[in-house]
Amino acid sequence: MTTLLFWFLPIMYAVILTYLVLGFIVSFEVVAAMSGGKFALVWIKKHFSYDELYWSVILFYPMLRLAYFFLEYIPSVFTHEIRCEFNLESLFDELFSH
């Protein structure tokens, strides 16, 4: 086994786990902010500028859709009420309009 192959797998595992952990945090905070959570809105304003949030949403978009599916869509099927729609444009307007 060469040295390159020896270091390749642990580095790939670290990159994948980092993507999953950061994506989990960002996607749950964005979904909470879309549904009107005051703490999530304050947290996003504190930790992200417009460009940072924009690129984070692009980077973690698959996880964002998955979090929305599990946190908003499935509960709305059982309760027959839609709490919030998946609308990133209105979230950005609410956060950075002023």
DSSP file (Angstrom, degrees, kcal/mol; ACC not computed):
  #  RESIDUE AA STRUCTURE BP1 BP2  ACC     N-H-->O    O-->H-N    N-H-->O    O-->H-N    TCO  KAPPA ALPHA  PHI   PSI    X-CA   Y-CA   Z-CA
    1    1 A M              0   0    0      0, 0.0     2,-0.1     0, 0.0     0, 0.0   0.000 360.0 360.0 360.0 128.5    0.0    0.0    0.0
    2    2 A T     >  -     0   0    0      1,-0.1     4,-2.0     4,-0.0     5,-0.1  -0.342 360.0-113.1 -80.8 164.6    1.5    3.3   -1.0
    3    3 A T  H  > S+     0   0    0      1,-0.2     4,-1.8     2,-0.2     5,-0.2   0.862 115.9  56.2 -65.1 -36.2    1.6    6.3    1.2
    4    4 A L  H  > S+     0   0    0      1,-0.2     4,-1.5     2,-0.2    -1,-0.2   0.929 110.0  43.9 -63.2 -45.0   -0.8    8.2   -1.0
    5    5 A L  H  > S+     0   0    0      1,-0.2     4,-1.1     2,-0.2    -1,-0.2   0.850 109.0  59.1 -67.7 -33.6   -3.5    5.5   -0.7
    6    6 A F  H  < S+     0   0    0     -4,-2.0    -1,-0.2     1,-0.2    -2,-0.2   0.892 114.6  34.9 -62.0 -40.4   -2.8    5.2    3.0
    7    7 A W  H  X S+     0   0    0     -4,-1.8     4,-1.6     1,-0.1    -1,-0.2   0.647 104.4  73.9 -89.2 -16.4   -3.8    8.9    3.5
    8    8 A F  H  X S+     0   0    0     -4,-1.5     4,-2.4    -5,-0.2     5,-0.2   0.940  95.0  47.9 -65.5 -48.4   -6.5    9.1    0.9
    9    9 A L  H  X S+     0   0    0     -4,-1.1     4,-2.5     1,-0.2     5,-0.2   0.922 112.3  46.5 -64.4 -46.8   -9.2    7.2    2.7
   10   10 A P  H  > S+     0   0    0      0, 0.0     4,-2.2     0, 0.0    -1,-0.2   0.895 113.9  50.0 -63.4 -35.4   -8.9    9.0    6.1
   11   11 A I  H  X S+     0   0    0     -4,-1.6     4,-2.3     2,-0.2    -2,-0.2   0.916 111.2  48.5 -67.3 -41.1   -8.9   12.3    4.3
   12   12 A M  H  X S+     0   0    0     -4,-2.4     4,-2.5     2,-0.2     5,-0.2   0.905 111.1  50.3 -64.5 -41.5  -12.0   11.4    2.3
   13   13 A Y  H  X S+     0   0    0     -4,-2.5     4,-2.6     1,-0.2     5,-0.2   0.911 110.9  49.7 -61.5 -41.7  -13.8   10.2    5.4
   14   14 A A  H  X S+     0   0    0     -4,-2.2     4,-2.2     2,-0.2    -2,-0.2   0.901 111.5  48.5 -64.7 -41.1  -12.9   13.5    7.1
   15   15 A V  H  X S+     0   0    0     -4,-2.3     4,-2.2     2,-0.2    -2,-0.2   0.924 113.6  46.7 -65.3 -44.3  -14.2   15.5    4.2
   16   16 A I  H  X S+     0   0    0     -4,-2.5     4,-2.3     2,-0.2    -2,-0.2   0.920 113.8  47.2 -65.3 -44.4  -17.5   13.5    4.0
   17   17 A L  H  X S+     0   0    0     -4,-2.6     4,-2.5     2,-0.2     5,-0.2   0.873 111.2  51.9 -66.2 -36.3  -18.1   13.7    7.7
   18   18 A T  H  X S+     0   0    0     -4,-2.2     4,-2.6    -5,-0.2     5,-0.3   0.919 109.9  49.4 -64.5 -43.3  -17.3   17.5    7.8
   19   19 A Y  H  X S+     0   0    0     -4,-2.2     4,-2.4     1,-0.2    -2,-0.2   0.919 112.8  47.8 -60.6 -43.9  -19.8   18.0    4.9
   20   20 A L  H  X S+     0   0    0     -4,-2.3     4,-2.1     2,-0.2    -2,-0.2   0.911 114.1  45.1 -65.7 -42.9  -22.5   16.0    6.8
   21   21 A V  H  X S+     0   0    0     -4,-2.5     4,-2.0     2,-0.2    -2,-0.2   0.949 117.9  42.0 -68.6 -48.7  -22.0   17.8   10.1
   22   22 A L  H  X S+     0   0    0     -4,-2.6     4,-2.6     1,-0.2     5,-0.3   0.894 115.3  51.4 -66.0 -38.1  -21.9   21.3    8.7
   23   23 A G  H  X S+     0   0    0     -4,-2.4     4,-2.6    -5,-0.3     5,-0.3   0.882 107.9  52.8 -64.4 -38.6  -24.8   20.5    6.3
   24   24 A F  H  X S+     0   0    0     -4,-2.1     4,-1.9    -5,-0.2     5,-0.2   0.929 112.9  43.7 -60.5 -47.0  -26.9   19.1    9.2
   25   25 A I  H  X S+     0   0    0     -4,-2.0     4,-2.0     2,-0.2    -2,-0.2   0.951 117.9  43.0 -65.3 -50.6  -26.4   22.3   11.2
   26   26 A V  H  X S+     0   0    0     -4,-2.6     4,-2.5     1,-0.2     5,-0.2   0.914 114.5  49.8 -64.9 -43.8  -27.0   24.7    8.3
   27   27 A S  H  X S+     0   0    0     -4,-2.6     4,-2.4    -5,-0.3     5,-0.2   0.905 111.8  47.0 -66.9 -40.5  -30.0   22.9    6.9
   28   28 A F  H  X S+     0   0    0     -4,-1.9     4,-2.2    -5,-0.3    -1,-0.2   0.888 113.6  48.6 -68.6 -36.9  -31.8   22.6   10.2
   29   29 A E  H  X S+     0   0    0     -4,-2.0     4,-2.2    -5,-0.2    -2,-0.2   0.902 112.7  48.0 -68.5 -39.3  -31.2   26.3   11.0
   30   30 A V  H  X S+     0   0    0     -4,-2.5     4,-2.3     2,-0.2    -2,-0.2   0.911 112.8  47.9 -67.8 -41.6  -32.4   27.4    7.6
   31   31 A V  H  X S+     0   0    0     -4,-2.4     4,-1.5     2,-0.2    -2,-0.2   0.901 112.2  49.9 -65.5 -39.3  -35.5   25.2    7.8
   32   32 A A  H  <>S+     0   0    0     -4,-2.2     5,-2.7    -5,-0.2    -2,-0.2   0.888 111.5  48.9 -65.3 -37.4  -36.2   26.5   11.3
   33   33 A A  H ><5S+     0   0    0     -4,-2.2     3,-1.3     3,-0.2    -2,-0.2   0.869 106.9  55.7 -69.6 -36.0  -35.8   30.1   10.0
   34   34 A M  H 3<5S+     0   0    0     -4,-2.3    -1,-0.2     1,-0.3    -2,-0.2   0.843 106.5  51.1 -64.6 -32.0  -38.1   29.4    7.0
   35   35 A S  T 3<5S-     0   0    0     -4,-1.5    -1,-0.3    -5,-0.2    -2,-0.2   0.389 127.9 -98.3 -88.5   6.5  -40.8   28.3    9.5
   36   36 A G  T < 5 +     0   0    0     -3,-1.3     2,-0.4     1,-0.2    -3,-0.2   0.638  59.9 165.9  96.6  15.3  -40.4   31.5   11.5
   37   37 A G     >< -     0   0    0     -5,-2.7     4,-2.0     1,-0.2    -1,-0.2  -0.525  25.6-155.6 -68.9 119.7  -38.2   30.5   14.4
   38   38 A K  H  > S+     0   0    0     -2,-0.4     4,-2.2     1,-0.2     5,-0.2   0.887  92.5  51.9 -65.0 -40.4  -36.9   33.6   16.0
   39   39 A F  H  > S+     0   0    0      1,-0.2     4,-2.5     2,-0.2    -1,-0.2   0.896 109.9  50.1 -63.4 -39.9  -33.8   32.0   17.5
   40   40 A A  H  > S+     0   0    0      2,-0.2     4,-2.4     1,-0.2    -1,-0.2   0.888 109.2  51.0 -66.9 -38.9  -32.9   30.6   14.0
   41   41 A L  H  X S+     0   0    0     -4,-2.0     4,-2.2     2,-0.2    -2,-0.2   0.921 112.9  45.5 -63.9 -43.2  -33.3   34.0   12.4
   42   42 A V  H  X S+     0   0    0     -4,-2.2     4,-2.1     2,-0.2    -2,-0.2   0.905 112.5  51.8 -65.6 -41.1  -31.0   35.6   15.0
   43   43 A W  H  X S+     0   0    0     -4,-2.5     4,-2.1     2,-0.2    -2,-0.2   0.908 110.7  47.3 -63.1 -42.9  -28.5   32.7   14.7
   44   44 A I  H  X S+     0   0    0     -4,-2.4     4,-2.2     1,-0.2    -1,-0.2   0.919 112.0  49.6 -66.6 -42.8  -28.3   33.1   10.9
   45   45 A K  H  < S+     0   0    0     -4,-2.2    -1,-0.2     1,-0.2    -2,-0.2   0.864 113.6  47.8 -62.7 -34.7  -27.9   36.9   11.1
   46   46 A K  H  < S+     0   0    0     -4,-2.1    -1,-0.2    -5,-0.2    -2,-0.2   0.867 122.1  31.6 -73.4 -36.8  -25.1   36.5   13.7
   47   47 A H  H  < S+     0   0    0     -4,-2.1     2,-0.4    -5,-0.2    -2,-0.2   0.617 115.1  50.4-101.2 -14.3  -23.1   33.8   11.8
   48   48 A F     <  -     0   0    0     -4,-2.2     2,-0.2    -5,-0.2    -1,-0.1  -0.963  55.5-153.6-131.9 141.6  -23.7   34.5    8.1
   49   49 A S     >  -     0   0    0     -2,-0.4     4,-2.4     1,-0.1     5,-0.2  -0.465  48.3 -93.8 -89.8 178.3  -23.5   37.4    5.7
   50   50 A Y  H  > S+     0   0    0      1,-0.2     4,-2.5     2,-0.2     5,-0.2   0.947 126.4  44.7 -60.0 -49.2  -25.6   37.4    2.6
   51   51 A D  H  > S+     0   0    0      1,-0.2     4,-2.5     2,-0.2     5,-0.2   0.891 112.5  51.4 -65.4 -39.7  -22.9   35.8    0.5
   52   52 A E  H  > S+     0   0    0      2,-0.2     4,-2.0     1,-0.2    -1,-0.2   0.919 113.2  44.5 -63.4 -43.4  -21.9   33.2    3.1
   53   53 A L  H  X S+     0   0    0     -4,-2.4     4,-2.5     2,-0.2    -2,-0.2   0.898 111.6  54.3 -67.5 -39.2  -25.5   32.1    3.5
   54   54 A Y  H  X S+     0   0    0     -4,-2.5     4,-2.0    -5,-0.2    -2,-0.2   0.943 113.0  41.4 -58.9 -49.5  -26.1   32.1   -0.3
   55   55 A W  H  X S+     0   0    0     -4,-2.5     4,-2.6     1,-0.2    -1,-0.2   0.834 113.0  54.3 -71.7 -30.9  -23.1   29.8   -0.9
   56   56 A S  H  X S+     0   0    0     -4,-2.0     4,-2.6    -5,-0.2    -1,-0.2   0.897 108.5  49.5 -66.3 -39.7  -23.9   27.6    2.1
   57   57 A V  H  < S+     0   0    0     -4,-2.5    -2,-0.2     2,-0.2     4,-0.2   0.910 113.1  46.8 -65.5 -41.2  -27.4   27.1    0.8
   58   58 A I  H >< S+     0   0    0     -4,-2.0     3,-0.9    -5,-0.2    -2,-0.2   0.933 115.4  45.8 -64.4 -44.9  -26.0   26.2   -2.6
   59   59 A L  H 3< S+     0   0    0     -4,-2.6    -2,-0.2     1,-0.2    -1,-0.2   0.886 123.0  33.9 -66.7 -40.1  -23.4   23.8   -1.1
   60   60 A F  T 3X S+     0   0    0     -4,-2.6     4,-2.2     1,-0.2    -1,-0.2   0.085  79.9 121.7-104.9  23.0  -25.8   22.1    1.3
   61   61 A Y  H <> S+     0   0    0     -3,-0.9     4,-2.4     1,-0.2     5,-0.2   0.877  72.5  52.7 -57.0 -43.4  -28.9   22.2   -0.9
   62   62 A P  H  > S+     0   0    0      0, 0.0     4,-1.9     0, 0.0    -1,-0.2   0.921 113.0  44.6 -60.3 -40.5  -29.5   18.4   -1.0
   63   63 A M  H  > S+     0   0    0     -3,-0.2     4,-2.5     2,-0.2    -2,-0.2   0.838 110.4  56.0 -71.0 -31.4  -29.4   18.3    2.8
   64   64 A L  H  X S+     0   0    0     -4,-2.2     4,-2.3     2,-0.2    -1,-0.2   0.916 108.6  46.2 -65.0 -44.0  -31.6   21.3    3.0
   65   65 A R  H  X S+     0   0    0     -4,-2.4     4,-2.3     2,-0.2    -2,-0.2   0.888 112.9  50.7 -65.4 -38.4  -34.3   19.6    0.9
   66   66 A L  H  X S+     0   0    0     -4,-1.9     4,-2.2    -5,-0.2    -2,-0.2   0.908 110.6  48.2 -66.3 -42.1  -34.0   16.5    3.0
   67   67 A A  H  X S+     0   0    0     -4,-2.5     4,-2.6     2,-0.2     5,-0.3   0.900 111.7  50.2 -64.8 -40.4  -34.3   18.4    6.3
   68   68 A Y  H  X>S+     0   0    0     -4,-2.3     4,-2.4     2,-0.2     5,-2.0   0.905 109.3  52.7 -63.3 -40.3  -37.4   20.2    4.9
   69   69 A F  I  <>S+     0   0    0     -4,-2.3     5,-2.3     3,-0.2    -2,-0.2   0.930 117.0  36.7 -60.6 -46.4  -38.9   16.9    3.9
   70   70 A F  I  <5S+     0   0    0     -4,-2.2    -2,-0.2     3,-0.2    -1,-0.2   0.824 125.0  37.9 -79.0 -31.3  -38.5   15.4    7.3
   71   71 A L  I  <5S+     0   0    0     -4,-2.6    -3,-0.2    -5,-0.2    -2,-0.2   0.747 133.8  11.8 -94.0 -24.2  -39.2   18.5    9.4
   72   72 A E  I  X5S+     0   0    0     -4,-2.4     4,-1.5    -5,-0.3    11,-0.3   0.755 123.1  46.8-120.5 -45.6  -42.0   20.1    7.4
   73   73 A Y  I  ><S+     0   0    0     -5,-2.0     4,-1.5     2,-0.2    -3,-0.2   0.954 111.9  46.1 -73.1 -50.3  -43.5   18.0    4.7
   74   74 A I  H  ><S+     0   0    0     -5,-2.3     4,-1.4     1,-0.2     3,-0.4   0.925 114.3  48.3 -62.4 -45.2  -44.0   14.7    6.5
   75   75 A P  H  > S+     0   0    0      0, 0.0     4,-2.0     0, 0.0    -1,-0.2   0.870 108.8  55.2 -62.1 -32.7  -45.6   16.3    9.6
   76   76 A S  H  X>S+     0   0    0     -4,-1.5     4,-1.4     1,-0.2     5,-0.6   0.802 102.8  56.5 -70.4 -25.9  -47.9   18.4    7.3
   77   77 A V  H  <5S+     0   0    0     -4,-1.5    -1,-0.2    -3,-0.4    -3,-0.1   0.904 112.2  41.4 -67.1 -40.7  -49.1   15.1    5.7
   78   78 A F  H  <5S+     0   0    0     -4,-1.4    -2,-0.2     1,-0.2    -1,-0.2   0.810 123.3  37.1 -78.4 -29.8  -50.2   13.8    9.1
   79   79 A T  H  <5S-     0   0    0     -4,-2.0    -2,-0.2     2,-0.2    -1,-0.2   0.545  97.9-133.1 -99.6  -7.8  -51.7   17.0   10.3
   80   80 A H  T  <5S+     0   0    0     -4,-1.4     2,-0.4    -5,-0.2    -3,-0.2   0.791  71.3 105.1  60.4  31.2  -53.2   18.2    7.0
   81   81 A E      < -     0   0    0     -5,-0.6     2,-0.7    -6,-0.2    -2,-0.2  -0.998  65.5-136.7-139.2 140.1  -51.8   21.7    7.4
   82   82 A I        -     0   0    0     -2,-0.4     3,-0.1     1,-0.2    -9,-0.1  -0.855  16.0-174.5 -97.8 117.2  -48.8   23.4    5.7
   83   83 A R        -     0   0    0     -2,-0.7     2,-0.3     1,-0.3    -1,-0.2   0.923  68.5  -9.4 -77.8 -46.1  -46.7   25.3    8.2
   84   84 A C        -     0   0    0    -12,-0.1    -1,-0.3   -48,-0.0     2,-0.2  -0.994  64.0-126.9-151.8 151.5  -44.3   26.8    5.7
   85   85 A E        -     0   0    0     -2,-0.3     2,-1.4   -51,-0.2   -12,-0.0  -0.645  38.0-101.1 -94.5 156.9  -43.4   26.5    2.0
   86   86 A F        +     0   0    0     -2,-0.2     2,-0.4     1,-0.0   -55,-0.0  -0.651  64.8 147.2 -78.6  95.8  -39.9   25.9    0.8
   87   87 A N     >  +     0   0    0     -2,-1.4     4,-1.1     1,-0.1    -2,-0.1  -0.832  22.4 173.1-138.4  95.1  -39.1   29.4   -0.3
   88   88 A L  H  > S+     0   0    0     -2,-0.4     4,-2.5     1,-0.2     5,-0.2   0.804  78.4  63.7 -73.0 -29.0  -35.6   30.5    0.1
   89   89 A E  H  > S+     0   0    0      1,-0.2     4,-2.2     2,-0.2    -1,-0.2   0.916 103.7  46.3 -63.5 -43.0  -36.2   33.9   -1.6
   90   90 A S  H  > S+     0   0    0      2,-0.2     4,-2.3     1,-0.2    -1,-0.2   0.844 110.8  54.4 -68.9 -31.5  -38.6   35.0    1.1
   91   91 A L  H  X S+     0   0    0     -4,-1.1     4,-2.3     2,-0.2    -2,-0.2   0.938 109.6  46.3 -64.8 -46.7  -36.1   33.9    3.7
   92   92 A F  H  X S+     0   0    0     -4,-2.5     4,-2.7     1,-0.2    -2,-0.2   0.888 112.5  51.1 -62.7 -39.2  -33.3   35.9    2.2
   93   93 A D  H  X S+     0   0    0     -4,-2.2     4,-1.0    -5,-0.2    -1,-0.2   0.909 111.5  47.4 -63.8 -41.5  -35.6   38.9    1.9
   94   94 A E  H  < S+     0   0    0     -4,-2.3    -2,-0.2     1,-0.2    -1,-0.2   0.881 118.6  40.3 -67.1 -38.1  -36.6   38.6    5.5
   95   95 A L  H  < S+     0   0    0     -4,-2.3    -2,-0.2     1,-0.2     3,-0.2   0.900 130.5  20.4 -78.5 -41.9  -33.0   38.3    6.7
   96   96 A F  H  < S+     0   0    0     -4,-2.7    -2,-0.2    -5,-0.2    -1,-0.2   0.059  86.7 105.7-123.3  25.8  -31.2   40.8    4.6
   97   97 A S     <        0   0    0     -4,-1.0    -1,-0.1     1,-0.2    -3,-0.1   0.773 360.0 360.0 -79.1 -25.2  -33.8   43.3    3.2
   98   98 A H              0   0    0     -3,-0.2    -1,-0.2    -4,-0.2    -2,-0.1   0.453 360.0 360.0 -99.3 360.0  -32.9   46.2    5.5
